Amino acid sequence: MTIQDKTVETFAENFYRYHDALAPDFGGGSAGEWNELAANERKRYVAAARLAFLELRAETEGSHGELFKDWPSGGTEGRECGC
């Protein structure tokens, strides 16, 4: 695992924990601990974090909006995100 991979995974875990901690303030309930999530759910959060980082990089490089042009659904279903 590279430092970049670890950073993305840490970001995804932190985002999940903050999202969960704020849920009661917005009328939601707790979804449980990060480690209690199913592996596919953790992978989805990590893939979303990678796409968010890619989008931020694309914005700084002037190619904003082109990230999903080859993904009709806008997602990564059936694909492993190797970002």
VMD Tcl script that builds the backbone (N, CA, C; Angstrom):
set m [mol new atoms 249]
animate dup $m
set s [atomselect $m all]
$s set {name element resname resid chain x y z} {
  {N N MET 1 A 0.849 -1.180 0.000}
  {CA C MET 1 A 0.000 0.000 0.000}
  {C C MET 1 A 0.892 1.240 0.000}
  {N N THR 2 A 0.585 2.171 -0.873}
  {CA C THR 2 A 1.365 3.391 -0.964}
  {C C THR 2 A 0.873 4.409 0.061}
  {N N ILE 3 A 1.668 5.435 0.252}
  {CA C ILE 3 A 1.260 6.527 1.151}
  {C C ILE 3 A -0.007 7.182 0.612}
  {N N GLN 4 A -0.091 7.324 -0.711}
  {CA C GLN 4 A -1.280 7.925 -1.316}
  {C C GLN 4 A -2.516 7.075 -1.016}
  {N N ASP 5 A -2.400 5.753 -1.140}
  {CA C ASP 5 A -3.528 4.868 -0.828}
  {C C ASP 5 A -3.938 5.018 0.631}
  {N N LYS 6 A -2.952 5.053 1.520}
  {CA C LYS 6 A -3.237 5.182 2.949}
  {C C LYS 6 A -3.901 6.514 3.257}
  {N N THR 7 A -3.454 7.575 2.614}
  {CA C THR 7 A -4.054 8.894 2.803}
  {C C THR 7 A -5.521 8.884 2.378}
  {N N VAL 8 A -5.811 8.285 1.244}
  {CA C VAL 8 A -7.190 8.217 0.753}
  {C C VAL 8 A -8.043 7.398 1.716}
  {N N GLU 9 A -7.543 6.274 2.182}
  {CA C GLU 9 A -8.296 5.453 3.115}
  {C C GLU 9 A -8.534 6.182 4.436}
  {N N THR 10 A -7.531 6.885 4.925}
  {CA C THR 10 A -7.681 7.655 6.167}
  {C C THR 10 A -8.710 8.760 5.977}
  {N N PHE 11 A -8.660 9.448 4.838}
  {CA C PHE 11 A -9.641 10.489 4.548}
  {C C PHE 11 A -11.053 9.902 4.539}
  {N N ALA 12 A -11.230 8.759 3.866}
  {CA C ALA 12 A -12.548 8.130 3.783}
  {C C ALA 12 A -13.061 7.751 5.169}
  {N N GLU 13 A -12.186 7.182 5.987}
  {CA C GLU 13 A -12.589 6.806 7.341}
  {C C GLU 13 A -12.949 8.032 8.167}
  {N N ASN 14 A -12.145 9.077 8.092}
  {CA C ASN 14 A -12.448 10.310 8.828}
  {C C ASN 14 A -13.751 10.926 8.347}
  {N N PHE 15 A -13.965 10.969 7.041}
  {CA C PHE 15 A -15.208 11.516 6.495}
  {C C PHE 15 A -16.405 10.734 7.028}
  {N N TYR 16 A -16.288 9.414 7.014}
  {CA C TYR 16 A -17.371 8.575 7.518}
  {C C TYR 16 A -17.659 8.888 8.987}
  {N N ARG 17 A -16.610 8.977 9.816}
  {CA C ARG 17 A -16.801 9.252 11.240}
  {C C ARG 17 A -17.425 10.621 11.466}
  {N N TYR 18 A -16.983 11.642 10.716}
  {CA C TYR 18 A -17.569 12.979 10.866}
  {C C TYR 18 A -19.022 12.979 10.403}
  {N N HIS 19 A -19.283 12.314 9.293}
  {CA C HIS 19 A -20.644 12.214 8.770}
  {C C HIS 19 A -21.554 11.556 9.806}
  {N N ASP 20 A -21.074 10.483 10.408}
  {CA C ASP 20 A -21.839 9.759 11.420}
  {C C ASP 20 A -22.034 10.603 12.679}
  {N N ALA 21 A -20.995 11.309 13.096}
  {CA C ALA 21 A -21.089 12.137 14.302}
  {C C ALA 21 A -22.081 13.281 14.127}
  {N N LEU 22 A -22.204 13.794 12.919}
  {CA C LEU 22 A -23.121 14.906 12.656}
  {C C LEU 22 A -24.556 14.457 12.396}
  {N N ALA 23 A -24.777 13.177 12.185}
  {CA C ALA 23 A -26.109 12.667 11.830}
  {C C ALA 23 A -27.206 13.121 12.791}
  {N N PRO 24 A -27.006 13.029 14.109}
  {CA C PRO 24 A -28.077 13.461 15.025}
  {C C PRO 24 A -28.449 14.940 14.870}
  {N N ASP 25 A -27.499 15.770 14.502}
  {CA C ASP 25 A -27.778 17.196 14.319}
  {C C ASP 25 A -28.655 17.456 13.105}
  {N N PHE 26 A -28.758 16.474 12.218}
  {CA C PHE 26 A -29.531 16.641 10.992}
  {C C PHE 26 A -30.671 15.625 10.896}
  {N N GLY 27 A -31.073 15.107 12.047}
  {CA C GLY 27 A -32.225 14.214 12.086}
  {C C GLY 27 A -31.932 12.772 11.716}
  {N N GLY 28 A -30.668 12.392 11.660}
  {CA C GLY 28 A -30.319 11.018 11.314}
  {C C GLY 28 A -29.807 10.261 12.522}
  {N N GLY 29 A -29.611 8.968 12.310}
  {CA C GLY 29 A -29.082 8.134 13.378}
  {C C GLY 29 A -27.690 7.654 13.037}
  {N N SER 30 A -27.066 7.054 14.005}
  {CA C SER 30 A -25.717 6.536 13.818}
  {C C SER 30 A -25.737 5.310 12.920}
  {N N ALA 31 A -24.746 5.226 12.052}
  {CA C ALA 31 A -24.617 4.074 11.159}
  {C C ALA 31 A -23.644 3.055 11.719}
  {N N GLY 32 A -23.042 3.336 12.853}
  {CA C GLY 32 A -22.099 2.403 13.459}
  {C C GLY 32 A -20.660 2.788 13.205}
  {N N GLU 33 A -19.770 1.997 13.743}
  {CA C GLU 33 A -18.336 2.252 13.621}
  {C C GLU 33 A -17.827 1.873 12.233}
  {N N TRP 34 A -16.751 2.535 11.812}
  {CA C TRP 34 A -16.108 2.258 10.520}
  {C C TRP 34 A -15.779 0.778 10.380}
  {N N ASN 35 A -15.207 0.195 11.420}
  {CA C ASN 35 A -14.809 -1.214 11.366}
  {C C ASN 35 A -15.991 -2.168 11.323}
  {N N GLU 36 A -17.173 -1.675 11.656}
  {CA C GLU 36 A -18.374 -2.508 11.614}
  {C C GLU 36 A -19.032 -2.507 10.235}
  {N N LEU 37 A -18.612 -1.573 9.379}
  {CA C LEU 37 A -19.173 -1.531 8.029}
  {C C LEU 37 A -18.757 -2.763 7.248}
  {N N ALA 38 A -19.610 -3.194 6.347}
  {CA C ALA 38 A -19.255 -4.285 5.448}
  {C C ALA 38 A -18.078 -3.831 4.580}
  {N N ALA 39 A -17.251 -4.761 4.197}
  {CA C ALA 39 A -16.056 -4.437 3.406}
  {C C ALA 39 A -16.408 -3.686 2.130}
  {N N ASN 40 A -17.514 -4.062 1.469}
  {CA C ASN 40 A -17.888 -3.370 0.234}
  {C C ASN 40 A -18.295 -1.924 0.487}
  {N N GLU 41 A -18.868 -1.641 1.668}
  {CA C GLU 41 A -19.219 -0.258 2.006}
  {C C GLU 41 A -17.964 0.563 2.263}
  {N N ARG 42 A -16.982 -0.002 2.966}
  {CA C ARG 42 A -15.719 0.709 3.184}
  {C C ARG 42 A -15.035 0.977 1.844}
  {N N LYS 43 A -15.058 -0.010 0.948}
  {CA C LYS 43 A -14.460 0.177 -0.381}
  {C C LYS 43 A -15.168 1.291 -1.148}
  {N N ARG 44 A -16.489 1.381 -0.982}
  {CA C ARG 44 A -17.245 2.442 -1.668}
  {C C ARG 44 A -16.833 3.817 -1.152}
  {N N TYR 45 A -16.667 3.956 0.160}
  {CA C TYR 45 A -16.210 5.230 0.721}
  {C C TYR 45 A -14.812 5.572 0.229}
  {N N VAL 46 A -13.920 4.581 0.171}
  {CA C VAL 46 A -12.558 4.824 -0.295}
  {C C VAL 46 A -12.572 5.209 -1.777}
  {N N ALA 47 A -13.381 4.527 -2.583}
  {CA C ALA 47 A -13.479 4.870 -4.004}
  {C C ALA 47 A -14.029 6.283 -4.182}
  {N N ALA 48 A -15.027 6.647 -3.370}
  {CA C ALA 48 A -15.580 8.000 -3.447}
  {C C ALA 48 A -14.530 9.038 -3.061}
  {N N ALA 49 A -13.729 8.743 -2.045}
  {CA C ALA 49 A -12.664 9.670 -1.640}
  {C C ALA 49 A -11.643 9.828 -2.763}
  {N N ARG 50 A -11.285 8.723 -3.416}
  {CA C ARG 50 A -10.331 8.812 -4.532}
  {C C ARG 50 A -10.884 9.660 -5.660}
  {N N LEU 51 A -12.153 9.463 -5.974}
  {CA C LEU 51 A -12.763 10.272 -7.037}
  {C C LEU 51 A -12.818 11.743 -6.653}
  {N N ALA 52 A -13.078 12.026 -5.372}
  {CA C ALA 52 A -13.093 13.417 -4.914}
  {C C ALA 52 A -11.719 14.045 -5.061}
  {N N PHE 53 A -10.666 13.298 -4.696}
  {CA C PHE 53 A -9.310 13.816 -4.863}
  {C C PHE 53 A -8.976 14.015 -6.342}
  {N N LEU 54 A -9.397 13.090 -7.190}
  {CA C LEU 54 A -9.156 13.235 -8.625}
  {C C LEU 54 A -9.864 14.470 -9.181}
  {N N GLU 55 A -11.093 14.691 -8.713}
  {CA C GLU 55 A -11.849 15.864 -9.158}
  {C C GLU 55 A -11.159 17.150 -8.724}
  {N N LEU 56 A -10.655 17.181 -7.482}
  {CA C LEU 56 A -9.928 18.361 -7.015}
  {C C LEU 56 A -8.681 18.600 -7.860}
  {N N ARG 57 A -7.963 17.526 -8.169}
  {CA C ARG 57 A -6.770 17.667 -9.009}
  {C C ARG 57 A -7.151 18.141 -10.404}
  {N N ALA 58 A -8.242 17.608 -10.945}
  {CA C ALA 58 A -8.686 18.015 -12.275}
  {C C ALA 58 A -9.042 19.498 -12.303}
  {N N GLU 59 A -9.659 19.968 -11.225}
  {CA C GLU 59 A -10.007 21.395 -11.156}
  {C C GLU 59 A -8.765 22.265 -11.189}
  {N N THR 60 A -7.726 21.837 -10.495}
  {CA C THR 60 A -6.505 22.645 -10.469}
  {C C THR 60 A -5.741 22.565 -11.787}
  {N N GLU 61 A -5.986 21.499 -12.559}
  {CA C GLU 61 A -5.301 21.352 -13.842}
  {C C GLU 61 A -6.147 21.859 -15.006}
  {N N GLY 62 A -7.328 22.379 -14.707}
  {CA C GLY 62 A -8.158 22.965 -15.743}
  {C C GLY 62 A -8.996 21.979 -16.536}
  {N N SER 63 A -9.144 20.746 -16.060}
  {CA C SER 63 A -9.953 19.776 -16.797}
  {C C SER 63 A -11.206 19.401 -16.018}
  {N N HIS 64 A -11.719 20.336 -15.245}
  {CA C HIS 64 A -12.914 20.121 -14.429}
  {C C HIS 64 A -14.071 19.631 -15.299}
  {N N GLY 65 A -14.805 18.653 -14.788}
  {CA C GLY 65 A -15.981 18.158 -15.481}
  {C C GLY 65 A -15.707 17.013 -16.439}
  {N N GLU 66 A -14.466 16.663 -16.657}
  {CA C GLU 66 A -14.148 15.596 -17.595}
  {C C GLU 66 A -13.957 14.254 -16.914}
  {N N LEU 67 A -13.973 14.212 -15.608}
  {CA C LEU 67 A -13.684 12.995 -14.878}
  {C C LEU 67 A -14.652 11.866 -15.214}
  {N N PHE 68 A -15.934 12.164 -15.323}
  {CA C PHE 68 A -16.930 11.127 -15.544}
  {C C PHE 68 A -17.356 10.977 -16.994}
  {N N LYS 69 A -16.687 11.593 -17.914}
  {CA C LYS 69 A -17.161 11.568 -19.295}
  {C C LYS 69 A -17.238 10.161 -19.872}
  {N N ASP 70 A -16.397 9.224 -19.414}
  {CA C ASP 70 A -16.421 7.858 -19.915}
  {C C ASP 70 A -17.265 6.921 -19.068}
  {N N TRP 71 A -17.851 7.420 -17.978}
  {CA C TRP 71 A -18.682 6.595 -17.107}
  {C C TRP 71 A -20.119 7.076 -17.216}
  {N N PRO 72 A -20.945 6.416 -18.056}
  {CA C PRO 72 A -22.324 6.872 -18.257}
  {C C PRO 72 A -23.113 7.014 -16.955}
  {N N SER 73 A -22.863 6.133 -15.986}
  {CA C SER 73 A -23.611 6.202 -14.746}
  {C C SER 73 A -23.009 7.179 -13.753}
  {N N GLY 74 A -21.784 7.643 -14.045}
  {CA C GLY 74 A -21.110 8.534 -13.115}
  {C C GLY 74 A -20.504 7.804 -11.939}
  {N N GLY 75 A -20.557 6.491 -11.966}
  {CA C GLY 75 A -20.029 5.713 -10.848}
  {C C GLY 75 A -19.020 4.685 -11.300}
  {N N THR 76 A -18.702 3.793 -10.415}
  {CA C THR 76 A -17.678 2.789 -10.707}
  {C C THR 76 A -18.227 1.378 -10.564}
  {N N GLU 77 A -19.559 1.198 -10.741}
  {CA C GLU 77 A -20.109 -0.130 -10.558}
  {C C GLU 77 A -19.388 -1.125 -11.463}
  {N N GLY 78 A -19.055 -2.244 -10.887}
  {CA C GLY 78 A -18.414 -3.295 -11.660}
  {C C GLY 78 A -16.960 -3.020 -11.990}
  {N N ARG 79 A -16.423 -1.893 -11.521}
  {CA C ARG 79 A -15.034 -1.551 -11.802}
  {C C ARG 79 A -14.319 -1.334 -10.487}
  {N N GLU 80 A -13.107 -1.752 -10.436}
  {CA C GLU 80 A -12.291 -1.458 -9.258}
  {C C GLU 80 A -11.603 -0.135 -9.545}
  {N N CYS 81 A -11.790 0.826 -8.684}
  {CA C CYS 81 A -11.183 2.134 -8.896}
  {C C CYS 81 A -9.709 2.050 -8.581}
  {N N GLY 82 A -8.878 2.115 -9.601}
  {CA C GLY 82 A -7.435 2.051 -9.411}
  {C C GLY 82 A -6.799 3.419 -9.420}
  {N N CYS 83 A -7.528 4.399 -8.938}
  {CA C CYS 83 A -7.051 5.771 -8.930}
  {C C CYS 83 A -5.813 5.914 -8.103}
}
mol reanalyze $m
mol bondsrecalc $m
mol representation Tube
mol addrep $m
